[in-house]
Amino acid sequence: MMLRYLAYTFAAIWLLHAFWPSAAHAQAAPAQVSQCQAIAEALPQATFASFTPAAATKGQMVAGEVTITYLGHSTFLIETPGGVSIATDYNGWFRPSAPPTVVTMNKAHSSHYTLTPDPAIRTVLHGWGEDGEPARHDLVVGDAYIRNVTTDIRSGAMTMEHDGNSIFIFEVAGLCIGHLGHLHHELDDSHYRQIGRLDVLMVPVDGGLTMGAESMSRVVSRLRAALILPMHRRGPPIDAFLDMFGDDFDKSFATGASVKVSLRSLPSKPLIYILQGV
């Protein structure tokens, strides 16, 4: 465990020196370099160790803490330490109390996007491209770095539409947070390389509208995130998804719709955490 942690730390330090020569330069012109992807490529054989939860006083704020709230269907609200708010698979139905700074969308179904978002939303990111080209997102918004990895989706007559879905990845407070969107097929090695390391994973558990529980469980097991947040549950009970995972994963039901997470508070053993409302 200690060796893996040290390998991760040394890789992070090396990347910071390589891509951010000085803090002043980083603030003046943020380098759009994925730490989650680069560290995974720098240490391809490493198994990344999760951090042990820190003992914190009840109610005390942890530096670098991100709040994730389940709003409904496949929409989560991610709130960064710097005040940026991001709503995933935003369809206009499940809205936070104030317009988010950024929304991401996927067009597999109307419940995952809207073409008439609130004009108060500053940044709208479509998971699909235009004119047959895949969507390419690579941007910094406040203290969040946002990128995407495209996948195919089913379309009419059970054909596949290339690059119709995006796995959005949010890098904030040292965390790598991934949202699988409306994933319709298992990922291949090129997808996993593009995604890199994930600490938090938002995964659909509908049992067939996206993929069957067995196929989805293989994707989750390969990504090996420390915190796994189910979403998009329709039809089968959540237990059908949980039963796909053995003792290598912990499972827990939350008493609320929100979870606060930081590098220090990530579970040391992968945890499937079902937020209230799922």
SELUMPA-301811 format. One record per residue (C-alpha): residue in three letters; x negated, y negated, z; residue number from 1. Coordinates in Angstrom, 2 decimals, padded with zeros to 5 digits, always signed. Layout:
BEGIN
- rest; east; north; up; nr
- ALA; X; Y; Z; NUM $
...
END
This chain:
BEGIN
- rest; east; north; up; nr
- MET; +000.00; +000.00; +000.00; 1 $
- MET; -002.76; -002.43; +000.97; 2 $
- LEU; -004.76; -001.68; -002.20; 3 $
- ARG; -001.71; -002.30; -004.39; 4 $
- TYR; -000.98; -005.54; -002.56; 5 $
- LEU; -004.60; -006.71; -002.98; 6 $
- ALA; -004.54; -005.82; -006.68; 7 $
- TYR; -001.37; -007.87; -007.11; 8 $
- THR; -002.85; -010.80; -005.17; 9 $
- PHE; -006.14; -010.82; -007.11; 10 $
- ALA; -004.24; -010.66; -010.41; 11 $
- ALA; -002.05; -013.57; -009.37; 12 $
- ILE; -005.10; -015.66; -008.37; 13 $
- TRP; -006.84; -014.84; -011.66; 14 $
- LEU; -003.79; -015.87; -013.65; 15 $
- LEU; -003.40; -019.10; -011.74; 16 $
- HIS; -007.02; -020.03; -012.53; 17 $
- ALA; -006.65; -018.97; -016.15; 18 $
- PHE; -003.42; -020.78; -016.90; 19 $
- TRP; -003.28; -023.57; -014.34; 20 $
- PRO; -006.78; -025.10; -013.96; 21 $
- SER; -005.52; -027.74; -011.54; 22 $
- ALA; -002.37; -028.43; -009.58; 23 $
- ALA; -002.22; -031.95; -011.00; 24 $
- HIS; -002.31; -030.62; -014.55; 25 $
- ALA; +000.43; -028.08; -013.76; 26 $
- GLN; +002.74; -030.83; -012.49; 27 $
- ALA; +002.02; -033.06; -015.47; 28 $
- ALA; +002.57; -030.37; -018.12; 29 $
- PRO; +003.97; -027.07; -016.79; 30 $
- ALA; +002.44; -024.14; -018.64; 31 $
- GLN; +005.22; -021.87; -019.90; 32 $
- VAL; +003.43; -018.65; -019.02; 33 $
- SER; +005.31; -015.75; -017.49; 34 $
- GLN; +003.63; -014.64; -014.28; 35 $
- CYS; +005.97; -011.64; -014.08; 36 $
- GLN; +005.01; -010.46; -017.55; 37 $
- ALA; +001.32; -011.39; -017.43; 38 $
- ILE; +000.61; -009.68; -014.11; 39 $
- ALA; +002.27; -006.49; -015.34; 40 $
- GLU; +000.09; -006.58; -018.47; 41 $
- ALA; -003.08; -007.39; -016.52; 42 $
- LEU; -002.57; -004.36; -014.26; 43 $
- PRO; -000.66; -001.85; -016.44; 44 $
- GLN; -001.38; +001.12; -014.17; 45 $
- ALA; -000.50; -000.60; -010.91; 46 $
- THR; +002.63; +000.16; -008.92; 47 $
- PHE; +003.59; -003.17; -007.45; 48 $
- ALA; +004.21; -003.10; -003.71; 49 $
- SER; +007.18; -004.97; -002.32; 50 $
- PHE; +006.64; -007.31; +000.59; 51 $
- THR; +007.71; -006.31; +004.09; 52 $
- PRO; +010.64; -008.36; +005.43; 53 $
- ALA; +009.46; -011.17; +007.67; 54 $
- ALA; +010.92; -011.65; +011.12; 55 $
- ALA; +012.64; -015.02; +010.93; 56 $
- THR; +014.70; -016.86; +013.47; 57 $
- LYS; +018.40; -016.62; +012.72; 58 $
- GLY; +019.46; -019.58; +010.62; 59 $
- GLN; +015.88; -020.67; +009.95; 60 $
- MET; +015.12; -021.58; +006.34; 61 $
- VAL; +012.29; -019.62; +004.72; 62 $
- ALA; +009.96; -021.52; +002.39; 63 $
- GLY; +010.52; -020.51; -001.21; 64 $
- GLU; +013.91; -018.97; -000.49; 65 $
- VAL; +016.38; -018.40; -003.33; 66 $
- THR; +020.12; -018.01; -002.73; 67 $
- ILE; +022.05; -015.67; -005.04; 68 $
- THR; +025.86; -015.66; -004.89; 69 $
- TYR; +028.19; -013.30; -006.73; 70 $
- LEU; +030.99; -015.35; -008.33; 71 $
- GLY; +032.74; -012.61; -010.29; 72 $
- HIS; +032.47; -010.15; -013.21; 73 $
- SER; +028.82; -010.64; -014.29; 74 $
- THR; +028.40; -014.21; -013.08; 75 $
- PHE; +025.92; -014.94; -010.31; 76 $
- LEU; +024.90; -018.37; -009.07; 77 $
- ILE; +021.15; -018.65; -008.49; 78 $
- GLU; +020.10; -021.64; -006.35; 79 $
- THR; +016.40; -022.47; -006.30; 80 $
- PRO; +014.42; -024.16; -003.50; 81 $
- GLY; +014.02; -027.20; -005.78; 82 $
- GLY; +017.77; -027.70; -006.20; 83 $
- VAL; +018.29; -026.11; -009.62; 84 $
- SER; +021.47; -024.02; -009.95; 85 $
- ILE; +021.86; -021.34; -012.63; 86 $
- ALA; +025.07; -019.46; -013.50; 87 $
- THR; +024.62; -016.18; -015.40; 88 $
- ASP; +026.98; -014.91; -018.13; 89 $
- TYR; +029.01; -018.06; -017.65; 90 $
- ASN; +032.53; -017.88; -019.11; 91 $
- GLY; +034.18; -020.84; -017.41; 92 $
- TRP; +036.44; -018.63; -015.29; 93 $
- PHE; +034.12; -018.13; -012.33; 94 $
- ARG; +032.85; -021.58; -011.46; 95 $
- PRO; +030.71; -022.74; -008.56; 96 $
- SER; +031.89; -025.73; -006.53; 97 $
- ALA; +029.74; -028.08; -008.63; 98 $
- PRO; +028.66; -027.76; -012.28; 99 $
- PRO; +025.44; -025.72; -012.45; 100 $
- THR; +022.27; -027.17; -013.91; 101 $
- VAL; +021.86; -024.23; -016.32; 102 $
- VAL; +024.19; -021.55; -017.67; 103 $
- THR; +023.30; -018.44; -019.63; 104 $
- MET; +025.76; -016.54; -021.85; 105 $
- ASN; +026.15; -013.32; -023.85; 106 $
- LYS; +028.72; -012.80; -026.56; 107 $
- ALA; +029.53; -009.10; -026.22; 108 $
- HIS; +032.96; -010.05; -024.83; 109 $
- SER; +034.80; -013.31; -024.23; 110 $
- SER; +034.39; -012.70; -020.49; 111 $
- HIS; +030.65; -013.35; -020.85; 112 $
- TYR; +030.59; -016.70; -022.65; 113 $
- THR; +032.52; -019.82; -023.57; 114 $
- LEU; +032.05; -022.19; -026.48; 115 $
- THR; +033.55; -025.04; -024.45; 116 $
- PRO; +031.46; -025.24; -021.27; 117 $
- ASP; +031.81; -028.11; -018.81; 118 $
- PRO; +029.99; -031.08; -020.42; 119 $
- ALA; +028.41; -031.79; -017.01; 120 $
- ILE; +026.24; -028.68; -017.44; 121 $
- ARG; +022.85; -029.93; -018.57; 122 $
- THR; +021.44; -026.79; -020.22; 123 $
- VAL; +023.44; -024.08; -022.02; 124 $
- LEU; +021.50; -021.01; -023.19; 125 $
- HIS; +023.11; -018.57; -025.61; 126 $
- GLY; +021.87; -014.99; -025.50; 127 $
- TRP; +022.49; -014.59; -029.22; 128 $
- GLY; +020.79; -016.38; -032.11; 129 $
- GLU; +022.05; -018.15; -035.19; 130 $
- ASP; +021.69; -017.21; -038.88; 131 $
- GLY; +020.55; -013.69; -038.05; 132 $
- GLU; +017.61; -014.85; -035.95; 133 $
- PRO; +017.24; -013.65; -032.35; 134 $
- ALA; +017.62; -016.12; -029.50; 135 $
- ARG; +014.30; -017.40; -028.17; 136 $
- HIS; +014.30; -019.15; -024.81; 137 $
- ASP; +011.14; -020.22; -023.06; 138 $
- LEU; +011.65; -023.29; -020.91; 139 $
- VAL; +011.06; -024.86; -017.53; 140 $
- VAL; +013.96; -026.48; -015.68; 141 $
- GLY; +012.85; -028.01; -012.39; 142 $
- ASP; +011.21; -025.24; -010.38; 143 $
- ALA; +012.63; -022.45; -012.56; 144 $
- TYR; +011.02; -020.88; -015.62; 145 $
- ILE; +013.59; -019.17; -017.86; 146 $
- ARG; +012.96; -016.75; -020.72; 147 $
- ASN; +014.86; -013.97; -022.48; 148 $
- VAL; +014.39; -010.53; -024.01; 149 $
- THR; +016.94; -009.64; -026.69; 150 $
- THR; +018.73; -006.28; -027.06; 151 $
- ASP; +021.35; -004.98; -029.48; 152 $
- ILE; +025.10; -004.81; -028.83; 153 $
- ARG; +027.94; -002.74; -030.24; 154 $
- SER; +030.14; -004.56; -032.74; 155 $
- GLY; +033.03; -003.54; -034.99; 156 $
- ALA; +033.37; +000.08; -036.11; 157 $
- MET; +030.81; +001.09; -033.46; 158 $
- THR; +027.93; -000.40; -035.44; 159 $
- MET; +025.12; -002.19; -033.63; 160 $
- GLU; +024.49; -005.90; -033.94; 161 $
- HIS; +020.80; -006.66; -033.62; 162 $
- ASP; +019.76; -009.04; -030.84; 163 $
- GLY; +023.32; -009.87; -029.77; 164 $
- ASN; +022.53; -009.65; -026.06; 165 $
- SER; +019.79; -011.17; -023.94; 166 $
- ILE; +018.24; -010.02; -020.72; 167 $
- PHE; +017.58; -013.36; -019.04; 168 $
- ILE; +014.64; -013.58; -016.66; 169 $
- PHE; +014.34; -016.34; -014.09; 170 $
- GLU; +010.98; -016.94; -012.46; 171 $
- VAL; +011.28; -019.07; -009.34; 172 $
- ALA; +009.53; -019.27; -005.96; 173 $
- GLY; +007.20; -016.46; -007.04; 174 $
- LEU; +010.16; -014.14; -007.67; 175 $
- CYS; +011.02; -012.43; -010.95; 176 $
- ILE; +014.82; -012.22; -011.26; 177 $
- GLY; +016.37; -010.33; -014.18; 178 $
- HIS; +019.98; -010.18; -015.41; 179 $
- LEU; +020.69; -007.33; -017.86; 180 $
- GLY; +023.69; -009.05; -019.43; 181 $
- HIS; +025.97; -006.72; -021.41; 182 $
- LEU; +023.34; -004.05; -022.06; 183 $
- HIS; +024.57; -001.40; -024.53; 184 $
- HIS; +021.55; +000.86; -024.94; 185 $
- GLU; +018.58; +002.17; -022.99; 186 $
- LEU; +015.44; +000.08; -023.22; 187 $
- ASP; +012.28; +001.17; -024.98; 188 $
- ASP; +008.66; +000.54; -024.05; 189 $
- SER; +008.54; -002.74; -025.98; 190 $
- HIS; +011.45; -004.09; -023.91; 191 $
- TYR; +009.79; -003.08; -020.65; 192 $
- ARG; +006.55; -004.76; -021.71; 193 $
- GLN; +008.38; -007.98; -022.54; 194 $
- ILE; +010.30; -007.93; -019.26; 195 $
- GLY; +007.30; -007.22; -017.04; 196 $
- ARG; +007.70; -007.01; -013.28; 197 $
- LEU; +011.10; -007.64; -011.70; 198 $
- ASP; +011.74; -008.22; -008.01; 199 $
- VAL; +015.52; -008.72; -008.27; 200 $
- LEU; +017.70; -006.98; -010.86; 201 $
- MET; +021.36; -007.68; -011.70; 202 $
- VAL; +022.83; -004.58; -013.29; 203 $
- PRO; +026.27; -003.74; -014.81; 204 $
- VAL; +027.90; -000.69; -013.19; 205 $
- ASP; +031.10; -000.31; -015.23; 206 $
- GLY; +030.30; +003.29; -016.14; 207 $
- GLY; +030.81; +002.99; -019.89; 208 $
- LEU; +031.78; -000.46; -021.15; 209 $
- THR; +028.07; -001.22; -021.25; 210 $
- MET; +026.39; +002.17; -020.69; 211 $
- GLY; +027.22; +005.28; -018.72; 212 $
- ALA; +026.04; +005.44; -015.12; 213 $
- GLU; +023.34; +007.99; -015.92; 214 $
- SER; +021.81; +005.90; -018.71; 215 $
- MET; +021.97; +002.73; -016.63; 216 $
- SER; +020.40; +004.49; -013.66; 217 $
- ARG; +017.40; +005.44; -015.82; 218 $
- VAL; +016.89; +001.78; -016.76; 219 $
- VAL; +017.15; +000.72; -013.12; 220 $
- SER; +014.71; +003.42; -012.00; 221 $
- ARG; +012.18; +002.42; -014.66; 222 $
- LEU; +012.37; -001.29; -013.79; 223 $
- ARG; +011.91; -000.42; -010.10; 224 $
- ALA; +013.02; -003.80; -008.70; 225 $
- ALA; +012.93; -004.26; -004.93; 226 $
- LEU; +016.47; -005.67; -004.76; 227 $
- ILE; +019.19; -004.36; -007.11; 228 $
- LEU; +022.48; -006.26; -007.31; 229 $
- PRO; +025.35; -004.41; -009.05; 230 $
- MET; +027.86; -006.42; -011.11; 231 $
- HIS; +030.44; -005.95; -013.89; 232 $
- ARG; +032.28; -003.10; -012.16; 233 $
- ARG; +035.47; -001.96; -013.84; 234 $
- GLY; +037.23; +001.36; -013.44; 235 $
- PRO; +034.95; +003.81; -011.63; 236 $
- PRO; +034.21; +003.30; -007.93; 237 $
- ILE; +030.80; +001.95; -007.05; 238 $
- ASP; +029.93; +005.33; -005.52; 239 $
- ALA; +029.74; +006.84; -009.02; 240 $
- PHE; +026.78; +004.57; -009.69; 241 $
- LEU; +025.18; +004.94; -006.27; 242 $
- ASP; +025.29; +008.73; -006.54; 243 $
- MET; +022.81; +008.50; -009.44; 244 $
- PHE; +020.07; +007.47; -007.01; 245 $
- GLY; +018.32; +009.68; -004.47; 246 $
- ASP; +016.45; +008.97; -001.26; 247 $
- ASP; +013.92; +006.77; -003.08; 248 $
- PHE; +016.57; +004.02; -002.96; 249 $
- ASP; +018.39; +002.51; -000.01; 250 $
- LYS; +022.05; +001.48; -000.43; 251 $
- SER; +023.92; -001.13; +001.54; 252 $
- PHE; +027.19; -003.08; +001.37; 253 $
- ALA; +026.93; -006.79; +002.17; 254 $
- THR; +029.39; -008.58; +004.44; 255 $
- GLY; +029.38; -011.65; +002.19; 256 $
- ALA; +029.01; -012.72; -001.43; 257 $
- SER; +025.55; -014.29; -001.01; 258 $
- VAL; +022.03; -013.12; -000.29; 259 $
- LYS; +018.93; -015.19; +000.47; 260 $
- VAL; +015.69; -013.75; -000.85; 261 $
- SER; +012.02; -014.72; -000.89; 262 $
- LEU; +008.76; -012.93; -001.56; 263 $
- ARG; +008.42; -012.37; +002.19; 264 $
- SER; +011.89; -010.91; +002.61; 265 $
- LEU; +011.93; -008.41; -000.27; 266 $
- PRO; +012.60; -004.88; +001.01; 267 $
- SER; +009.62; -002.53; +000.97; 268 $
- LYS; +011.86; +000.24; -000.42; 269 $
- PRO; +014.16; -000.46; -003.42; 270 $
- LEU; +017.56; -001.51; -002.09; 271 $
- ILE; +020.85; -001.38; -004.03; 272 $
- TYR; +022.79; -004.17; -002.34; 273 $
- ILE; +026.50; -004.53; -003.15; 274 $
- LEU; +027.62; -008.09; -002.60; 275 $
- GLN; +031.20; -008.75; -001.52; 276 $
- GLY; +033.53; -009.05; -004.50; 277 $
- VAL; +031.82; -006.44; -006.65; 278 $
END
